[in-house]
Amino acid sequence: MSSLSSLRHEVPARRAGDAAGAVKTPSLGALALGIIPFVAMCFTVPLWDRVQPLVLGLPFNLFWLILWILLTPCCLWGAYRLERTADGSANPNS
């Protein structure tokens, strides 16, 4: 228990005006890339809710969900790259 309390005291508290604690608003492109997989899996159900055709031996609806589960990291990586590029152009010294 004493080791836990010692760890708590090592972390400095952030103040309201501290730049290190500031949260940057994401760009519109990054938000769009983040929302695309959510929309594709949740709000397009009437478009893909069928068994036929079979794709790679899977019913189409299962294939669609697995496809978007695999594409989600790609979309989030793209959003990360957009934010990283925006940060780099704003702060050339970092």
Secondary structure as a PSIPRED ss2 file (coil, helix, strand):
# PSIPRED VFORMAT (PSIPRED V4.0)

   1 M C   1.000  0.000  0.000
   2 S H   0.000  1.000  0.000
   3 S H   0.000  1.000  0.000
   4 L H   0.000  1.000  0.000
   5 S H   0.000  1.000  0.000
   6 S H   0.000  1.000  0.000
   7 L H   0.000  1.000  0.000
   8 R H   0.000  1.000  0.000
   9 H H   0.000  1.000  0.000
  10 E H   0.000  1.000  0.000
  11 V C   1.000  0.000  0.000
  12 P C   1.000  0.000  0.000
  13 A C   1.000  0.000  0.000
  14 R C   1.000  0.000  0.000
  15 R C   1.000  0.000  0.000
  16 A C   1.000  0.000  0.000
  17 G C   1.000  0.000  0.000
  18 D C   1.000  0.000  0.000
  19 A H   0.000  1.000  0.000
  20 A H   0.000  1.000  0.000
  21 G H   0.000  1.000  0.000
  22 A C   1.000  0.000  0.000
  23 V C   1.000  0.000  0.000
  24 K C   1.000  0.000  0.000
  25 T C   1.000  0.000  0.000
  26 P C   1.000  0.000  0.000
  27 S C   1.000  0.000  0.000
  28 L H   0.000  1.000  0.000
  29 G H   0.000  1.000  0.000
  30 A H   0.000  1.000  0.000
  31 L H   0.000  1.000  0.000
  32 A H   0.000  1.000  0.000
  33 L H   0.000  1.000  0.000
  34 G H   0.000  1.000  0.000
  35 I H   0.000  1.000  0.000
  36 I H   0.000  1.000  0.000
  37 P H   0.000  1.000  0.000
  38 F H   0.000  1.000  0.000
  39 V H   0.000  1.000  0.000
  40 A H   0.000  1.000  0.000
  41 M H   0.000  1.000  0.000
  42 C H   0.000  1.000  0.000
  43 F C   1.000  0.000  0.000
  44 T C   1.000  0.000  0.000
  45 V H   0.000  1.000  0.000
  46 P H   0.000  1.000  0.000
  47 L H   0.000  1.000  0.000
  48 W H   0.000  1.000  0.000
  49 D C   1.000  0.000  0.000
  50 R C   1.000  0.000  0.000
  51 V C   1.000  0.000  0.000
  52 Q C   1.000  0.000  0.000
  53 P C   1.000  0.000  0.000
  54 L E   0.000  0.000  1.000
  55 V E   0.000  0.000  1.000
  56 L C   1.000  0.000  0.000
  57 G C   1.000  0.000  0.000
  58 L E   0.000  0.000  1.000
  59 P E   0.000  0.000  1.000
  60 F H   0.000  1.000  0.000
  61 N H   0.000  1.000  0.000
  62 L H   0.000  1.000  0.000
  63 F H   0.000  1.000  0.000
  64 W H   0.000  1.000  0.000
  65 L H   0.000  1.000  0.000
  66 I H   0.000  1.000  0.000
  67 L H   0.000  1.000  0.000
  68 W H   0.000  1.000  0.000
  69 I H   0.000  1.000  0.000
  70 L H   0.000  1.000  0.000
  71 L H   0.000  1.000  0.000
  72 T H   0.000  1.000  0.000
  73 P H   0.000  1.000  0.000
  74 C H   0.000  1.000  0.000
  75 C H   0.000  1.000  0.000
  76 L H   0.000  1.000  0.000
  77 W H   0.000  1.000  0.000
  78 G H   0.000  1.000  0.000
  79 A H   0.000  1.000  0.000
  80 Y H   0.000  1.000  0.000
  81 R H   0.000  1.000  0.000
  82 L H   0.000  1.000  0.000
  83 E H   0.000  1.000  0.000
  84 R H   0.000  1.000  0.000
  85 T H   0.000  1.000  0.000
  86 A H   0.000  1.000  0.000
  87 D H   0.000  1.000  0.000
  88 G H   0.000  1.000  0.000
  89 S H   0.000  1.000  0.000
  90 A H   0.000  1.000  0.000
  91 N C   1.000  0.000  0.000
  92 P C   1.000  0.000  0.000
  93 N C   1.000  0.000  0.000
  94 S C   1.000  0.000  0.000
